[in-house]
Amino acid sequence: MSVFLLGGGRDAAVCGPLLETFVSEARERANARPVIALLLVLEADDDASVDRFRGVLEAAGAASDEIHVHAIVEGENFREAAIEADGVFVGGGLTPAYHAAFRVVREALRERVAGGMPYAGFSAGAAIAAERALVGGWLRGGVEVCSEDAGEELGELEVRPGLGLLGFAVDVHAAQWGTLSRLIAAVDAGLVTDGVAIDEHTALVISAQAVPAVRGSGQVWRVESAASGVRVQVLRA
């Protein structure tokens, strides 16, 4: 079982190769042509995300007929049929909306990943993979800790029960949106004990068979509590 966490990024030609192993693992699990589920939560006027994320998977080597799209709008829930696949790729958008969309299938998805199905999360899809998911916010106790633009339509920092695929929190668009400081604030406040903030066009791969690996052009920022406060470690490909 591997979990692929992508920090975001607009360039499918760069993001796609970071998921080549994800596609390979889905094929190995299927022993034939895999079903790769693409799960998206769309805003009402979003007519671009399906093609965009299809493009990421195709750049990773997935054939068009291997990609099965399950697109819903904010306020709807994914059903079990959406995760009956050889690999699940959860796209990006408003993180609280993605978090809410999995309420019906959260436990089933966790069981399938524990049973060997690879999971890939892009931006919001990466953030909600954690056991304790940092879903957004830009204030801690009324004090600004990152840009309001990165707040995911939330004010105070919010941590909610996530998919439970990881024991640490995940933040995304780290260098590009300045969200490393949000994760630091969350750890400092004891909302989470540790986590990673992932740059765009960068992936952190967690596998039961190997040590965690960083891939891509950016960095992963490891944040954890320490006796002196908060410790930050930079991880590179």
Backbone hydrogen bonds in HBPLUS format (Angstrom, degrees):
<---DONOR---> <-ACCEPTOR-->    atom                        ^
c    i                          cat <-CA-CA->   ^        H-A-AA   ^      H-
h    n   atom  resd res      DA  || num        DHA   H-A  angle D-A-AA Bond
n    s   type  num  typ     dist DA aas  dist angle  dist       angle   num
A0208-ALA N   A0001-MET O   3.32 MM 207  6.10 156.1  2.38 162.6 169.3     1
A0119-TYR N   A0002-SER O   3.12 MM 117  6.55 161.2  2.16 157.5 163.3     2
A0003-VAL N   A0206-ILE O   2.77 MM 203  5.09 157.1  1.82 149.7 157.8     3
A0206-ILE N   A0003-VAL O   2.86 MM 203  5.09 171.9  1.86 155.9 157.8     4
A0004-PHE N   A0119-TYR O   2.80 MM 115  6.19 161.2  1.83 151.8 158.3     5
A0121-GLY N   A0004-PHE O   2.80 MM 117  6.20 162.2  1.83 169.6 173.3     6
A0005-LEU N   A0204-LEU O   2.94 MM 199  5.14 162.3  1.97 146.4 151.9     7
A0204-LEU N   A0005-LEU O   2.85 MM 199  5.14 152.1  1.93 142.9 151.4     8
A0006-LEU N   A0121-GLY O   2.83 MM 115  6.09 171.2  1.84 170.7 172.3     9
A0123-SER N   A0006-LEU O   2.87 MM 117  6.01 168.3  1.89 148.5 152.4    10
A0007-GLY N   A0202-THR O   3.03 MM 195  5.79 162.7  2.06 165.6 170.8    11
A0173-HIS N   A0007-GLY O   2.96 MM 166  5.28 139.6  2.13 128.5 140.4    12
A0201-HIS N   A0008-GLY O   2.70 MM 193  5.99 167.6  1.71 151.6 148.7    13
A0014-VAL N   A0011-ASP O   3.06 MM   3  5.43 144.2  2.19 106.7 116.8    14
A0015-CYS N   A0011-ASP O   2.94 MM   4  6.25 165.4  1.97 156.1 160.8    15
A0016-GLY N   A0012-ALA O   2.80 MM   4  5.52 161.5  1.83 144.6 149.8    16
A0018-LEU N   A0015-CYS O   3.05 MM   3  5.47 138.6  2.22 111.0 122.8    17
A0019-LEU N   A0016-GLY O   2.83 MM   3  5.50 163.0  1.86 125.0 130.9    18
A0020-GLU N   A0017-PRO O   3.34 MM   3  5.19 170.8  2.35 104.0 104.8    19
A0023-VAL N   A0019-LEU O   3.08 MM   4  6.45 159.3  2.13 157.4 160.8    20
A0024-SER N   A0020-GLU O   2.98 MM   4  6.26 154.8  2.05 144.1 151.8    21
A0025-GLU N   A0021-THR O   2.82 MM   4  6.04 155.9  1.88 150.5 156.2    22
A0026-ALA N   A0022-PHE O   3.05 MM   4  6.31 153.6  2.12 146.7 153.7    23
A0027-ARG N   A0023-VAL O   3.02 MM   4  6.30 152.8  2.09 146.2 153.5    24
A0028-GLU N   A0024-SER O   2.96 MM   4  6.24 156.7  2.01 148.9 155.3    25
A0029-ARG N   A0025-GLU O   2.98 MM   4  6.18 153.7  2.05 145.3 152.2    26
A0030-ALA N   A0026-ALA O   3.06 MM   4  6.27 145.0  2.19 141.2 150.2    27
A0031-ASN N   A0027-ARG O   2.95 MM   4  6.04 143.5  2.08 150.0 159.2    28
A0086-ASP N   A0035-VAL O   2.78 MM  51  5.31 158.0  1.83 146.2 153.9    29
A0036-ILE N   A0066-GLU O   2.80 MM  30  5.82 170.4  1.81 173.5 170.2    30
A0068-HIS N   A0036-ILE O   2.87 MM  32  5.95 167.2  1.89 147.7 151.1    31
A0037-ALA N   A0087-GLY O   2.88 MM  50  6.24 152.1  1.96 170.9 164.9    32
A0089-PHE N   A0037-ALA O   2.79 MM  52  6.04 170.1  1.80 176.2 179.7    33
A0038-LEU N   A0068-HIS O   2.89 MM  30  5.94 165.9  1.91 142.6 145.4    34
A0070-HIS N   A0038-LEU O   2.81 MM  32  5.97 166.2  1.83 164.5 160.8    35
A0039-LEU N   A0089-PHE O   2.92 MM  50  6.23 161.5  1.96 154.8 161.1    36
A0091-GLY N   A0039-LEU O   3.07 MM  52  6.28 167.5  2.08 166.9 169.9    37
A0040-LEU N   A0070-HIS O   3.02 MM  30  6.32 163.2  2.05 150.2 151.9    38
A0072-ILE N   A0040-LEU O   2.97 MM  32  6.34 163.9  1.99 157.9 159.8    39
A0042-LEU N   A0072-ILE O   2.70 MM  30  6.03 168.2  1.71 162.2 160.2    40
A0046-ASP N   A0043-GLU O   3.02 MM   3  5.26 165.9  2.04 121.9 121.8    41
A0052-ARG N   A0048-ALA O   3.01 MM   4  6.14 157.5  2.06 152.3 159.4    42
A0053-PHE N   A0049-SER O   2.89 MM   4  6.01 172.7  1.89 158.6 158.2    43
A0054-ARG N   A0050-VAL O   2.93 MM   4  6.01 150.8  2.02 147.6 156.7    44
A0055-GLY N   A0051-ASP O   2.93 MM   4  6.02 151.2  2.02 141.0 148.6    45
A0056-VAL N   A0052-ARG O   3.18 MM   4  6.61 139.5  2.35 137.1 147.7    46
A0057-LEU N   A0053-PHE O   3.17 MM   4  6.47 165.4  2.20 148.6 150.3    47
A0058-GLU N   A0054-ARG O   2.86 MM   4  6.11 158.9  1.90 154.7 161.5    48
A0059-ALA N   A0055-GLY O   2.90 MM   4  5.99 149.1  2.00 140.9 149.2    49
A0060-ALA N   A0056-VAL O   3.04 MM   4  6.33 122.9  2.38 134.8 150.1    50
A0060-ALA N   A0057-LEU O   3.03 MM   3  4.88 134.9  2.24  91.6 104.9    51
A0062-ALA N   A0057-LEU O   3.03 MM   5  5.56 162.0  2.06 149.1 143.5    52
A0061-GLY N   A0058-GLU O   3.03 MM   3  5.07 156.4  2.08 101.1 108.5    53
A0066-GLU N   A0063-ALA O   2.94 MM   3  5.27 155.4  2.00 111.6 119.7    54
A0067-ILE N   A0064-SER O   3.29 MM   3  5.61 157.7  2.34 107.4 113.7    55
A0076-GLU N   A0073-VAL O   3.01 MM   3  5.86 160.8  2.05 150.1 152.7    56
A0078-PHE N   A0101-ALA O   2.86 MM  23  5.74 168.8  1.88 152.8 153.2    57
A0082-ALA N   A0079-ARG O   2.89 MM   3  5.68 150.6  1.97 123.3 131.1    58
A0083-ILE N   A0080-GLU O   3.05 MM   3  5.59 150.6  2.14 114.0 121.6    59
A0084-GLU N   A0081-ALA O   3.41 MM   3  5.25 166.0  2.43  99.9 103.8    60
A0085-ALA N   A0083-ILE O   2.94 MM   2  5.40 125.7  2.24 106.9  90.9    61
A0088-VAL N   A0118-PRO O   3.16 MM  30  6.60 161.9  2.19 155.1 158.8    62
A0120-ALA N   A0088-VAL O   2.85 MM  32  6.25 152.9  1.92 160.3 165.0    63
A0090-VAL N   A0120-ALA O   2.80 MM  30  6.23 161.9  1.83 162.8 164.5    64
A0122-PHE N   A0090-VAL O   2.88 MM  32  6.20 158.4  1.93 171.0 176.2    65
A0097-ALA N   A0094-LEU O   3.07 MM   3  5.46 124.2  2.39 108.3 122.2    66
A0098-TYR N   A0094-LEU O   3.13 MM   4  6.50 155.7  2.19 154.4 161.9    67
A0099-HIS N   A0095-THR O   2.92 MM   4  6.15 165.6  1.94 160.1 164.3    68
A0100-ALA N   A0096-PRO O   3.04 MM   4  6.21 163.4  2.07 145.5 149.0    69
A0101-ALA N   A0097-ALA O   3.06 MM   4  6.17 145.6  2.18 141.7 151.1    70
A0102-PHE N   A0099-HIS O   3.38 MM   3  5.85 159.6  2.42 110.1 115.5    71
A0103-ARG N   A0100-ALA O   3.25 MM   3  5.63 167.0  2.27 119.5 119.5    72
A0106-ARG N   A0102-PHE O   2.85 MM   4  5.32 115.9  2.27 161.3 166.5    73
A0109-LEU N   A0105-VAL O   2.84 MM   4  5.93 162.0  1.87 160.5 164.8    74
A0110-ARG N   A0106-ARG O   3.08 MM   4  6.30 161.1  2.11 148.9 154.0    75
A0111-GLU N   A0107-GLU O   3.03 MM   4  6.30 155.5  2.09 148.4 154.6    76
A0112-ARG N   A0108-ALA O   3.01 MM   4  6.28 153.6  2.08 146.8 153.8    77
A0113-VAL N   A0109-LEU O   2.98 MM   4  6.23 161.3  2.01 156.4 160.8    78
A0114-ALA N   A0110-ARG O   2.94 MM   4  6.10 159.8  1.98 146.7 153.0    79
A0115-GLY N   A0111-GLU O   2.95 MM   4  6.10 132.2  2.18 135.5 148.3    80
A0117-MET N   A0112-ARG O   3.08 MM   5  5.74 164.9  2.11 146.3 143.3    81
A0116-GLY N   A0113-VAL O   3.01 MM   3  5.22 164.6  2.03 109.3 113.5    82
A0125-GLY N   A0122-PHE O   3.06 MM   3  4.81 148.1  2.16 125.1 115.4    83
A0126-ALA N   A0123-SER O   2.88 MM   3  5.18 136.6  2.07 106.9 119.7    84
A0127-ALA N   A0123-SER O   2.99 MM   4  6.35 159.1  2.03 156.7 163.1    85
A0128-ILE N   A0124-ALA O   3.08 MM   4  6.27 162.8  2.11 159.1 160.8    86
A0129-ALA N   A0126-ALA O   3.19 MM   3  5.40 152.3  2.27 105.0 113.3    87
A0163-LEU N   A0128-ILE O   2.86 MM  35  6.08 169.2  1.87 168.1 171.8    88
A0165-LEU N   A0129-ALA O   2.87 MM  36  5.43 145.3  1.99 159.4 170.7    89
A0164-GLY N   A0130-ALA O   3.25 MM  34  5.16 170.8  2.26 104.9 102.7    90
A0131-GLU N   A0166-LEU O   2.85 MM  35  5.69 135.8  2.05 149.2 153.9    91
A0162-GLY N   A0131-GLU O   2.88 MM  31  4.76 168.3  1.89 119.8 123.5    92
A0133-ALA N   A0160-ARG O   2.74 MM  27  5.25 147.7  1.84 174.6 164.8    93
A0160-ARG N   A0133-ALA O   2.88 MM  27  5.25 155.3  1.94 146.9 149.4    94
A0135-VAL N   A0158-GLU O   3.03 MM  23  5.92 139.3  2.21 150.1 162.2    95
A0158-GLU N   A0136-GLY O   3.08 MM  22  5.82 154.8  2.14 150.7 149.1    96
A0137-GLY N   A0151-GLY O   2.83 MM  14  4.18 153.4  1.90 113.1 121.8    97
A0138-TRP N   A0155-GLY O   2.71 MM  17  5.64 156.2  1.77 155.7 159.6    98
A0145-VAL N   A0138-TRP O   2.88 MM   7  5.59 167.5  1.90 146.0 148.0    99
A0139-LEU N   A0155-GLY O   2.97 MM  16  5.72 144.2  2.10 145.8 143.4   100
A0157-LEU N   A0139-LEU O   2.85 MM  18  5.90 140.7  2.00 177.7 167.1   101
A0140-ARG N   A0143-VAL O   2.86 MM   3  5.19 154.5  1.92 140.6 147.5   102
A0143-VAL N   A0140-ARG O   3.12 MM   3  5.19 163.8  2.15 105.8 110.1   103
A0150-ALA N   A0147-SER O   2.99 MM   3  5.48 152.7  2.07 111.6 119.4   104
A0151-GLY N   A0148-GLU O   2.98 MM   3  5.03 163.7  2.01 113.6 115.9   105
A0154-LEU N   A0151-GLY O   3.06 MM   3  5.37 149.5  2.16 109.0 117.9   106
A0169-ALA N   A0194-ASP O   3.06 MM  25  6.29 169.3  2.07 141.2 137.8   107
A0196-VAL N   A0169-ALA O   2.90 MM  27  6.33 148.0  2.00 143.9 149.4   108
A0171-ASP N   A0196-VAL O   2.81 MM  25  6.23 156.5  1.86 153.6 158.7   109
A0198-ILE N   A0171-ASP O   2.96 MM  27  6.32 158.1  2.01 138.0 139.6   110
A0177-TRP N   A0173-HIS O   2.75 MM   4  5.41 161.9  1.78 153.9 156.2   111
A0174-ALA N   A0198-ILE O   3.06 MM  24  5.33 174.9  2.07 120.6 121.3   112
A0178-GLY N   A0174-ALA O   2.94 MM   4  5.36 126.4  2.23 134.5 145.6   113
A0182-ARG N   A0179-THR O   2.98 MM   3  4.99 126.8  2.27  96.2 110.6   114
A0183-LEU N   A0179-THR O   3.16 MM   4  6.58 158.0  2.21 155.5 159.4   115
A0184-ILE N   A0180-LEU O   2.94 MM   4  6.24 163.1  1.97 154.4 159.5   116
A0185-ALA N   A0181-SER O   2.96 MM   4  6.08 156.5  2.01 139.9 146.1   117
A0186-ALA N   A0182-ARG O   2.92 MM   4  6.20 151.6  2.00 146.7 154.8   118
A0187-VAL N   A0183-LEU O   2.94 MM   4  6.24 158.6  1.99 155.5 160.3   119
A0188-ASP N   A0184-ILE O   2.84 MM   4  6.00 165.2  1.86 153.2 158.1   120
A0189-ALA N   A0185-ALA O   2.93 MM   4  6.01 145.5  2.05 142.1 150.6   121
A0191-LEU N   A0186-ALA O   2.92 MM   5  5.19 138.7  2.10 164.1 164.0   122
A0190-GLY N   A0187-VAL O   3.02 MM   3  5.08 153.8  2.09 103.7 112.1   123
A0225-SER N   A0193-THR O   3.31 MM  32  6.14 149.8  2.41 179.3 171.7   124
A0195-GLY N   A0223-VAL O   2.84 MM  28  5.32 150.7  1.92 156.7 159.2   125
A0223-VAL N   A0195-GLY O   2.84 MM  28  5.32 178.3  1.84 159.2 159.6   126
A0197-ALA N   A0221-TRP O   2.91 MM  24  5.02 151.1  2.00 134.9 144.2   127
A0221-TRP N   A0197-ALA O   2.82 MM  24  5.02 173.4  1.83 151.1 153.3   128
A0199-ASP N   A0219-GLN O   3.05 MM  20  5.62 161.3  2.08 169.0 175.0   129
A0217-SER N   A0201-HIS O   3.12 MM  16  6.10 143.8  2.26 160.4 156.4   130
A0203-ALA N   A0215-ARG O   2.78 MM  12  5.10 163.6  1.81 148.9 152.5   131
A0215-ARG N   A0203-ALA O   2.84 MM  12  5.10 160.3  1.88 149.8 154.0   132
A0205-VAL N   A0213-ALA O   2.80 MM   8  5.16 167.0  1.82 154.7 159.3   133
A0213-ALA N   A0205-VAL O   3.03 MM   8  5.16 156.5  2.09 139.6 146.9   134
A0220-VAL N   A0235-LEU O   2.93 MM  15  5.02 167.6  1.95 151.1 154.1   135
A0235-LEU N   A0220-VAL O   2.74 MM  15  5.02 164.0  1.76 163.3 166.4   136
A0222-ARG N   A0233-GLN O   2.72 MM  11  4.95 159.1  1.76 166.0 162.4   137
A0233-GLN N   A0222-ARG O   2.78 MM  11  4.95 158.5  1.83 145.2 152.7   138
A0224-GLU N   A0231-ARG O   3.00 MM   7  5.42 156.6  2.05 153.1 160.2   139
A0231-ARG N   A0224-GLU O   2.80 MM   7  5.42 173.0  1.81 171.7 171.7   140
A0226-ALA N   A0229-GLY O   2.92 MM   3  5.05 161.5  1.95 132.8 129.9   141
A0229-GLY N   A0226-ALA O   2.90 MM   3  5.05 159.6  1.94 109.4 116.2   142
